[in-house]
Amino acid sequence: MRHPIIIDTDPGLDDAVAILLAFAAAEELEVLGLVAVAGNLPLAQTERNARRVCELAGRHDVPVYAGCARPILRPLATAERVHRETERDRLLLPVPTTALQPQHGVDFLVETLRASEARTITLCALAPLTNIAMALVKAPEITGKIRELVVMGGACFELGNVTPAAEFNMHLDPHAAAIVFDSGIPITMIPLDVTHQLVSTPARLAALRILGNRCGPAVAGLLTSFEKNRRPKFGARARALHDPAVIGYLLRPALYRGREVNVVIETQSPLTTGMTVVDWWGVTDRKPNVRFMNSVDADEFYDLLAEKLARLP
């Protein structure tokens, strides 16, 4: 039986790779829909890019919805410098032929979860958590319908990548993250501690370029652009692969290691807004609310990525 998932996303270069990996795992994962949110880019671009990824993969059956155009309380601060489109990127992702769904993405989340059996649908959060938080505020009863929320975001020992203390997705909408992490939903967190281990080396990119389909070389090209846009600030970590680690976890959880911890989102301090305060050593009396991953078998992950992407057109 396939595992039903909804992907909440803000493509974005590495988001596009994550979506393609989910499509490539069609025997294991049933993608019920993509819900775009403002994050890496403004909403008009993220929803269009989501449809372009569907076009590249030939998945016109997957509906794409537009969700929230800004964070709950803070102004939108995108990462267009990193995820901006170049002429090369435009060639990698085709013009979409499938229309955007008219329903708001938050309403799609609410209605789909309300209609599902308890603990059946997994939400894959590759972006700021605005859409998911708004769905929980609008319909708190849907918490019992969510099997698991797998979040790419936050950090513990790796600290931040947009401020000294905060990872981008958490920093962009910390109030949404605070709502989600306080909801009681089963949460698995794939933080920078994991994704910084997933470095797209030249050999790993070469393995994608030679797959013999259109999606493999396109992914290699997207990851090459991602690295170039992030250098020189991050050094070797400019080649880290973030969002696909969420889909990799669903497909091969044994590749990951971590522990149950308490995580609180900082929303007050101007210096540490968006910080994921991880009680790694259990020094507080706060109950664990997150399965926090902190290591991954990178070689096996990239083998999985190449194996699955080879199944796409």
C-alpha positions as a Markdown table, in Angstrom:
| # | Residue | x | y | z |
|---|---|---|---|---|
| 1 | Met | 0.0 | 0.0 | 0.0 |
| 2 | Arg | 1.3 | 3.4 | -1.0 |
| 3 | His | 1.9 | 6.0 | 1.7 |
| 4 | Pro | -0.2 | 9.2 | 1.0 |
| 5 | Ile | 1.6 | 12.5 | 1.4 |
| 6 | Ile | 1.1 | 16.2 | 0.9 |
| 7 | Ile | 4.1 | 18.3 | 0.1 |
| 8 | Asp | 4.2 | 21.9 | 1.4 |
| 9 | Thr | 6.8 | 23.7 | -0.6 |
| 10 | Asp | 8.5 | 26.9 | -1.8 |
| 11 | Pro | 10.5 | 25.9 | -4.9 |
| 12 | Gly | 13.3 | 26.8 | -4.9 |
| 13 | Leu | 16.0 | 24.7 | -6.4 |
| 14 | Asp | 16.4 | 21.9 | -3.7 |
| 15 | Asp | 12.5 | 21.8 | -3.3 |
| 16 | Ala | 12.3 | 20.9 | -7.0 |
| 17 | Val | 14.7 | 18.0 | -6.4 |
| 18 | Ala | 12.6 | 16.8 | -3.4 |
| 19 | Ile | 9.4 | 16.9 | -5.4 |
| 20 | Leu | 11.0 | 14.9 | -8.2 |
| 21 | Leu | 12.3 | 12.3 | -5.7 |
| 22 | Ala | 8.8 | 11.9 | -4.3 |
| 23 | Phe | 7.4 | 11.5 | -7.9 |
| 24 | Ala | 10.1 | 8.9 | -8.6 |
| 25 | Ala | 9.0 | 6.9 | -5.6 |
| 26 | Ala | 5.6 | 6.3 | -7.0 |
| 27 | Glu | 5.5 | 2.7 | -5.8 |
| 28 | Glu | 5.9 | 3.8 | -2.2 |
| 29 | Leu | 4.5 | 7.4 | -2.1 |
| 30 | Glu | 1.1 | 8.7 | -3.3 |
| 31 | Val | 1.5 | 12.5 | -3.7 |
| 32 | Leu | -2.0 | 13.9 | -3.1 |
| 33 | Gly | -1.0 | 17.5 | -3.9 |
| 34 | Leu | 1.6 | 20.2 | -3.7 |
| 35 | Val | 0.8 | 23.3 | -1.7 |
| 36 | Ala | 3.0 | 26.3 | -2.4 |
| 37 | Val | 3.9 | 29.0 | 0.1 |
| 38 | Ala | 6.0 | 32.2 | 0.0 |
| 39 | Gly | 9.5 | 31.5 | 1.2 |
| 40 | Asn | 12.5 | 31.0 | -1.0 |
| 41 | Leu | 10.6 | 33.1 | -3.5 |
| 42 | Pro | 7.3 | 35.0 | -3.6 |
| 43 | Leu | 4.2 | 32.9 | -3.9 |
| 44 | Ala | 3.6 | 33.6 | -7.6 |
| 45 | Gln | 6.9 | 32.1 | -8.4 |
| 46 | Thr | 6.8 | 29.1 | -6.0 |
| 47 | Glu | 3.4 | 27.9 | -7.2 |
| 48 | Arg | 4.5 | 28.3 | -10.9 |
| 49 | Asn | 7.8 | 26.5 | -10.2 |
| 50 | Ala | 5.8 | 23.6 | -8.5 |
| 51 | Arg | 3.8 | 23.3 | -11.7 |
| 52 | Arg | 7.0 | 23.4 | -13.8 |
| 53 | Val | 8.4 | 20.5 | -11.7 |
| 54 | Cys | 5.2 | 18.5 | -12.4 |
| 55 | Glu | 5.7 | 19.3 | -16.1 |
| 56 | Leu | 9.3 | 18.1 | -16.1 |
| 57 | Ala | 8.2 | 14.8 | -14.5 |
| 58 | Gly | 5.1 | 14.4 | -16.6 |
| 59 | Arg | 2.9 | 14.4 | -13.5 |
| 60 | His | 0.0 | 16.4 | -14.7 |
| 61 | Asp | -2.2 | 14.4 | -12.4 |
| 62 | Val | -0.8 | 16.0 | -9.3 |
| 63 | Pro | -2.8 | 19.2 | -8.3 |
| 64 | Val | -0.9 | 22.3 | -7.2 |
| 65 | Tyr | -2.4 | 24.9 | -4.8 |
| 66 | Ala | -1.3 | 28.3 | -3.8 |
| 67 | Gly | -1.3 | 28.9 | -0.1 |
| 68 | Cys | -0.1 | 31.9 | 2.0 |
| 69 | Ala | 1.7 | 34.8 | 0.4 |
| 70 | Arg | 3.4 | 36.0 | 3.5 |
| 71 | Pro | 4.3 | 35.0 | 7.1 |
| 72 | Ile | 1.8 | 35.3 | 9.9 |
| 73 | Leu | 3.3 | 38.4 | 11.6 |
| 74 | Arg | 6.6 | 39.2 | 10.0 |
| 75 | Pro | 7.2 | 40.7 | 6.5 |
| 76 | Leu | 8.3 | 38.4 | 3.8 |
| 77 | Ala | 12.0 | 38.1 | 3.4 |
| 78 | Thr | 12.8 | 35.7 | 0.5 |
| 79 | Ala | 16.0 | 33.9 | -0.5 |
| 80 | Glu | 15.9 | 35.1 | -4.1 |
| 81 | Arg | 19.7 | 35.6 | -4.2 |
| 82 | Val | 20.1 | 31.8 | -3.7 |
| 83 | His | 17.0 | 30.6 | -5.6 |
| 84 | Arg | 16.9 | 33.1 | -8.4 |
| 85 | Glu | 16.4 | 31.8 | -11.9 |
| 86 | Thr | 19.1 | 32.0 | -14.5 |
| 87 | Glu | 18.8 | 31.3 | -18.2 |
| 88 | Arg | 20.2 | 27.9 | -17.6 |
| 89 | Asp | 17.6 | 27.2 | -14.9 |
| 90 | Arg | 14.8 | 28.2 | -17.3 |
| 91 | Leu | 15.9 | 25.6 | -19.7 |
| 92 | Leu | 15.9 | 22.9 | -17.0 |
| 93 | Leu | 12.3 | 23.5 | -15.9 |
| 94 | Pro | 9.7 | 23.7 | -18.7 |
| 95 | Val | 6.8 | 26.0 | -19.0 |
| 96 | Pro | 3.8 | 24.5 | -17.1 |
| 97 | Thr | 0.7 | 23.4 | -19.0 |
| 98 | Thr | -1.3 | 22.4 | -16.0 |
| 99 | Ala | -3.4 | 25.2 | -14.4 |
| 100 | Leu | -3.1 | 26.2 | -10.7 |
| 101 | Gln | -6.0 | 24.9 | -8.7 |
| 102 | Pro | -8.5 | 27.6 | -7.7 |
| 103 | Gln | -8.9 | 26.4 | -4.1 |
| 104 | His | -6.6 | 28.0 | -1.5 |
| 105 | Gly | -3.9 | 25.7 | -0.3 |
| 106 | Val | -4.9 | 26.0 | 3.4 |
| 107 | Asp | -8.4 | 25.0 | 2.5 |
| 108 | Phe | -7.1 | 22.0 | 0.5 |
| 109 | Leu | -5.1 | 20.9 | 3.5 |
| 110 | Val | -8.1 | 21.2 | 5.8 |
| 111 | Glu | -10.6 | 19.5 | 3.6 |
| 112 | Thr | -8.2 | 16.7 | 2.6 |
| 113 | Leu | -7.3 | 15.9 | 6.2 |
| 114 | Arg | -10.8 | 16.2 | 7.5 |
| 115 | Ala | -11.9 | 13.6 | 4.9 |
| 116 | Ser | -9.1 | 11.2 | 5.7 |
| 117 | Glu | -8.9 | 8.4 | 8.2 |
| 118 | Ala | -7.0 | 9.1 | 11.5 |
| 119 | Arg | -3.2 | 9.1 | 11.3 |
| 120 | Thr | -3.1 | 8.3 | 7.6 |
| 121 | Ile | -1.6 | 11.3 | 5.7 |
| 122 | Thr | 2.0 | 12.5 | 6.2 |
| 123 | Leu | 2.8 | 16.2 | 5.6 |
| 124 | Cys | 6.2 | 16.9 | 4.1 |
| 125 | Ala | 7.2 | 20.5 | 5.1 |
| 126 | Leu | 10.0 | 21.8 | 2.9 |
| 127 | Ala | 9.3 | 25.5 | 3.5 |
| 128 | Pro | 8.2 | 28.0 | 6.2 |
| 129 | Leu | 5.3 | 26.5 | 8.2 |
| 130 | Thr | 2.8 | 29.2 | 7.4 |
| 131 | Asn | 0.3 | 27.1 | 5.5 |
| 132 | Ile | 0.3 | 24.3 | 8.0 |
| 133 | Ala | 0.0 | 26.6 | 11.0 |
| 134 | Met | -2.9 | 28.4 | 9.4 |
| 135 | Ala | -4.6 | 25.0 | 8.7 |
| 136 | Leu | -4.2 | 24.1 | 12.4 |
| 137 | Val | -5.6 | 27.4 | 13.5 |
| 138 | Lys | -8.6 | 27.1 | 11.2 |
| 139 | Ala | -9.3 | 23.5 | 11.9 |
| 140 | Pro | -7.5 | 22.2 | 15.1 |
| 141 | Glu | -9.3 | 18.9 | 14.8 |
| 142 | Ile | -7.1 | 17.9 | 11.8 |
| 143 | Thr | -4.2 | 17.2 | 14.2 |
| 144 | Gly | -5.6 | 13.7 | 14.8 |
| 145 | Lys | -5.7 | 13.0 | 11.0 |
| 146 | Ile | -2.0 | 13.6 | 10.5 |
| 147 | Arg | 0.2 | 10.5 | 10.6 |
| 148 | Glu | 3.4 | 12.5 | 10.8 |
| 149 | Leu | 4.8 | 15.9 | 9.9 |
| 150 | Val | 8.4 | 15.6 | 8.5 |
| 151 | Val | 10.0 | 19.1 | 8.6 |
| 152 | Met | 13.1 | 20.3 | 6.9 |
| 153 | Gly | 14.2 | 23.1 | 9.2 |
| 154 | Gly | 16.0 | 24.2 | 12.3 |
| 155 | Ala | 19.3 | 23.1 | 13.8 |
| 156 | Cys | 20.9 | 22.2 | 17.0 |
| 157 | Phe | 24.7 | 22.0 | 16.9 |
| 158 | Glu | 24.8 | 23.5 | 13.4 |
| 159 | Leu | 23.2 | 26.7 | 14.6 |
| 160 | Gly | 21.9 | 28.9 | 11.7 |
| 161 | Asn | 22.3 | 29.6 | 8.0 |
| 162 | Val | 20.3 | 32.9 | 7.7 |
| 163 | Thr | 21.3 | 34.4 | 11.1 |
| 164 | Pro | 23.9 | 33.1 | 13.6 |
| 165 | Ala | 21.1 | 31.3 | 15.5 |
| 166 | Ala | 18.4 | 30.4 | 13.0 |
| 167 | Glu | 17.8 | 28.3 | 9.9 |
| 168 | Phe | 15.9 | 30.0 | 7.0 |
| 169 | Asn | 12.5 | 28.2 | 7.2 |
| 170 | Met | 12.1 | 28.7 | 10.9 |
| 171 | His | 13.4 | 32.3 | 10.8 |
| 172 | Leu | 11.1 | 33.4 | 8.0 |
| 173 | Asp | 7.9 | 32.5 | 10.0 |
| 174 | Pro | 8.8 | 31.6 | 13.6 |
| 175 | His | 5.3 | 32.2 | 14.9 |
| 176 | Ala | 3.9 | 29.6 | 12.5 |
| 177 | Ala | 6.7 | 27.2 | 13.6 |
| 178 | Ala | 5.8 | 27.8 | 17.2 |
| 179 | Ile | 2.1 | 26.9 | 16.5 |
| 180 | Val | 3.0 | 23.7 | 14.7 |
| 181 | Phe | 5.6 | 22.5 | 17.3 |
| 182 | Asp | 3.1 | 23.1 | 20.1 |
| 183 | Ser | 0.3 | 21.3 | 18.3 |
| 184 | Gly | 0.9 | 17.7 | 19.5 |
| 185 | Ile | 1.4 | 16.4 | 16.0 |
| 186 | Pro | 4.0 | 13.7 | 15.6 |
| 187 | Ile | 6.9 | 15.6 | 14.2 |
| 188 | Thr | 10.2 | 14.4 | 12.7 |
| 189 | Met | 12.7 | 17.1 | 12.2 |
| 190 | Ile | 15.4 | 17.0 | 9.5 |
| 191 | Pro | 17.6 | 19.9 | 10.5 |
| 192 | Leu | 20.9 | 21.4 | 9.2 |
| 193 | Asp | 22.7 | 18.9 | 11.4 |
| 194 | Val | 21.6 | 16.3 | 8.8 |
| 195 | Thr | 21.5 | 18.2 | 5.6 |
| 196 | His | 25.0 | 19.6 | 6.0 |
| 197 | Gln | 26.2 | 16.0 | 5.7 |
| 198 | Leu | 24.5 | 15.6 | 2.3 |
| 199 | Val | 27.1 | 17.3 | 0.1 |
| 200 | Ser | 26.6 | 17.1 | -3.6 |
| 201 | Thr | 30.1 | 16.2 | -4.6 |
| 202 | Pro | 31.2 | 16.2 | -8.3 |
| 203 | Ala | 31.1 | 12.4 | -8.3 |
| 204 | Arg | 27.5 | 12.4 | -7.0 |
| 205 | Leu | 26.4 | 14.9 | -9.5 |
| 206 | Ala | 28.1 | 12.9 | -12.3 |
| 207 | Ala | 26.0 | 9.9 | -11.3 |
| 208 | Leu | 22.9 | 11.9 | -11.9 |
| 209 | Arg | 24.0 | 13.4 | -15.2 |
| 210 | Ile | 24.5 | 10.0 | -16.8 |
| 211 | Leu | 21.1 | 8.6 | -15.9 |
| 212 | Gly | 19.9 | 8.7 | -19.5 |
| 213 | Asn | 16.7 | 10.6 | -18.9 |
| 214 | Arg | 15.8 | 14.3 | -18.8 |
| 215 | Cys | 15.2 | 14.5 | -15.1 |
| 216 | Gly | 18.6 | 13.2 | -14.0 |
| 217 | Pro | 20.7 | 15.8 | -15.8 |
| 218 | Ala | 18.1 | 18.5 | -14.9 |
| 219 | Val | 18.6 | 17.7 | -11.2 |
| 220 | Ala | 22.4 | 17.8 | -11.6 |
| 221 | Gly | 22.0 | 21.2 | -13.2 |
| 222 | Leu | 19.7 | 22.5 | -10.5 |
| 223 | Leu | 22.1 | 21.4 | -7.8 |
| 224 | Thr | 25.0 | 23.0 | -9.6 |
| 225 | Ser | 23.2 | 26.3 | -9.7 |
| 226 | Phe | 22.3 | 26.0 | -6.0 |
| 227 | Glu | 25.9 | 25.6 | -5.1 |
| 228 | Lys | 27.1 | 28.5 | -7.3 |
| 229 | Asn | 24.4 | 30.8 | -5.8 |
| 230 | Arg | 25.5 | 30.0 | -2.2 |
| 231 | Arg | 29.3 | 30.4 | -2.6 |
| 232 | Pro | 31.6 | 31.5 | -1.1 |
| 233 | Lys | 29.9 | 32.2 | 2.2 |
| 234 | Phe | 29.2 | 28.5 | 3.0 |
| 235 | Gly | 32.3 | 26.8 | 1.6 |
| 236 | Ala | 31.7 | 23.1 | 1.1 |
| 237 | Arg | 28.3 | 23.4 | 2.7 |
| 238 | Ala | 27.2 | 25.4 | -0.3 |
| 239 | Arg | 26.8 | 21.9 | -1.9 |
| 240 | Ala | 24.6 | 20.6 | 0.9 |
| 241 | Leu | 21.2 | 19.1 | -0.2 |
| 242 | His | 18.4 | 20.1 | 2.2 |
| 243 | Asp | 14.8 | 19.4 | 1.2 |
| 244 | Pro | 15.2 | 16.0 | -0.5 |
| 245 | Ala | 16.3 | 14.7 | 2.9 |
| 246 | Val | 12.6 | 14.8 | 4.0 |
| 247 | Ile | 11.6 | 12.4 | 1.1 |
| 248 | Gly | 14.7 | 10.3 | 1.7 |
| 249 | Tyr | 13.6 | 9.9 | 5.3 |
| 250 | Leu | 10.2 | 8.6 | 4.3 |
| 251 | Leu | 11.7 | 6.1 | 1.9 |
| 252 | Arg | 14.7 | 4.9 | 4.0 |
| 253 | Pro | 14.3 | 5.9 | 7.6 |
| 254 | Ala | 17.0 | 3.5 | 8.6 |
| 255 | Leu | 19.6 | 5.8 | 7.0 |
| 256 | Tyr | 18.9 | 8.4 | 9.7 |
| 257 | Arg | 19.8 | 8.6 | 13.4 |
| 258 | Gly | 18.5 | 10.8 | 16.1 |
| 259 | Arg | 16.5 | 11.0 | 19.4 |
| 260 | Glu | 13.3 | 12.2 | 21.0 |
| 261 | Val | 13.8 | 15.7 | 22.3 |
| 262 | Asn | 11.9 | 18.9 | 23.2 |
| 263 | Val | 12.1 | 21.7 | 20.7 |
| 264 | Val | 10.9 | 25.2 | 21.3 |
| 265 | Ile | 10.8 | 28.0 | 18.7 |
| 266 | Glu | 12.2 | 31.4 | 19.8 |
| 267 | Thr | 9.8 | 34.2 | 18.8 |
| 268 | Gln | 10.8 | 37.1 | 21.0 |
| 269 | Ser | 14.5 | 37.8 | 20.9 |
| 270 | Pro | 15.7 | 40.1 | 18.0 |
| 271 | Leu | 19.0 | 38.2 | 18.1 |
| 272 | Thr | 17.7 | 34.7 | 18.0 |
| 273 | Thr | 14.3 | 34.8 | 16.4 |
| 274 | Gly | 13.5 | 31.5 | 14.7 |
| 275 | Met | 16.1 | 29.6 | 16.7 |
| 276 | Thr | 15.1 | 26.0 | 17.4 |
| 277 | Val | 16.0 | 25.6 | 21.0 |
| 278 | Val | 16.7 | 21.8 | 21.2 |
| 279 | Asp | 16.9 | 20.2 | 24.7 |
| 280 | Trp | 19.4 | 17.6 | 23.4 |
| 281 | Trp | 20.7 | 16.6 | 26.8 |
| 282 | Gly | 17.3 | 16.6 | 28.6 |
| 283 | Val | 18.3 | 19.4 | 31.0 |
| 284 | Thr | 14.7 | 20.7 | 31.3 |
| 285 | Asp | 11.5 | 19.1 | 32.4 |
| 286 | Arg | 9.8 | 19.8 | 29.0 |
| 287 | Lys | 8.4 | 16.7 | 27.4 |
| 288 | Pro | 9.8 | 15.5 | 24.0 |
| 289 | Asn | 7.7 | 16.8 | 21.1 |
| 290 | Val | 10.0 | 16.0 | 18.2 |
| 291 | Arg | 12.0 | 13.1 | 16.8 |
| 292 | Phe | 15.2 | 15.1 | 16.0 |
| 293 | Met | 17.5 | 13.5 | 13.4 |
| 294 | Asn | 21.2 | 14.4 | 13.6 |
| 295 | Ser | 23.0 | 12.0 | 11.3 |
| 296 | Val | 22.5 | 10.3 | 7.9 |
| 297 | Asp | 24.3 | 7.8 | 5.7 |
| 298 | Ala | 25.2 | 10.3 | 2.9 |
| 299 | Asp | 26.5 | 7.7 | 0.4 |
| 300 | Glu | 23.4 | 5.5 | 0.8 |
| 301 | Phe | 21.2 | 8.6 | 0.4 |
| 302 | Tyr | 22.8 | 9.7 | -2.9 |
| 303 | Asp | 22.6 | 6.1 | -4.1 |
| 304 | Leu | 18.9 | 6.2 | -3.3 |
| 305 | Leu | 18.5 | 9.5 | -5.1 |
| 306 | Ala | 20.1 | 8.2 | -8.3 |
| 307 | Glu | 18.2 | 4.9 | -8.2 |
| 308 | Lys | 14.8 | 6.6 | -7.9 |
| 309 | Leu | 15.4 | 9.5 | -10.3 |
| 310 | Ala | 16.4 | 7.0 | -13.0 |
| 311 | Arg | 12.7 | 5.9 | -13.0 |
| 312 | Leu | 11.5 | 9.4 | -14.2 |
| 313 | Pro | 11.2 | 10.5 | -17.8 |
